[in-house]
């Protein structure tokens, strides 16, 4: 992820309404095809989700620059994924939101937060598997020039990551992370008090998240993506398996010690979320219930508009 898993957990629950949080690699190309979950945080959810196929196409196009012969099949695959996602996944997300409404008025433990995180992750893995075949088809279509285009986009993405998370003093970097974290949290709870903002800041300061380690893993995955595309093109009959294997390497990193580090981030993030939630007032929790209810209503409406 572009931030710590802890920050990602808050983003999943409070929501993240920007497709740009999804990094550039085949595994995350699958992720952008699940805009329904990310868009669950948008105030314009119904409109945003309806535009999801077009947004997804243009997002992908910005990375690989489709030619006219590729566009029609890519759009067809995207439309198919969204149709499946709307009918099969949105009801499950709506059920999650309903459960979170029941949980919101109560204090939470880190273990409960991690349980919900695991549920969301399982749903994401379902979408990953569904995305294997269209991503394999996409990999087989990419030309050397398009792979060069994607590699240049990787470099640009890495420069942005460096600017956001590695440049400036430690306090400046912390301020930038805090701004994002507060924006996400306040979507769910409404304005946070100064004491709550200080709590979020201190938790971010103590987080085990290491941007240098995260950047190194990003670069490994980017190289792995390009190698996977070339491997698939050298053996088209095994393209789907090559993509599936890549997704496994994304969810379970071959980098020694990285999965342990990632699990530490998850545990830290669960504790961070629970601590902030337990600091909220009855009014803030009521705001969270209302927000989650609105998202649930939108998802139910979207799922029913088939």
C-alpha angles and dihedrals in degrees: 000000000000090000135023119302086243091061089043090056091054088048092054093051100036091033139240117234100189126089088202091078086076111092125224113267136097093262089053092043081068088050094056088055087064095064088139091078095043092045090054086089097054121108086219094048099148094048092042095051092046088055091045097104092052093044090049093050094050091045091054092043090056088059102044106013102230120223122225093263093056100044099076095052093044091051090048091053092047092049090050093051092049092048090053092043093051095050100036108027108031093065089053091050090049089054089051091051091050091053091048089054089059091048098045099078091053133070114261134215124220088246092057091049091051090050090057091045090054090051092053091046090053091053090050090052089054089056091047091056092047089052096054098090098046091045090051090052089049092050091054092052098053117108126212088256091054091050088052088050090052092048090053089050089052090055091049091049091051091051089053091049090050091050093048101042111015107038126082131024121318089257093050091051090048090051091055092050090047092053091055093044093051092048091054095044094047091054086066104034105022120235115356122223121246089255091053091047089052089050092053091048093051092047091052089049091054095043116121089226111133113194093197091055091045092050091050090053091048090054092047090053092047091053090045090053093054092045090050093053091051091046091051092049091051090053109024094177089063096042095110092051091048090055092045091051090050091054089052090053089051095051093037109032120214089211107112111253096002096110090052089050090048092052089051088055091051093050091046092048092051090052091047093052094046092048093052093044092050089054093057124108125237088257092053091048090050088052089053091051091050092048093049091046091054091051090048092051091050093049092049090050092048093048090050095049095083 
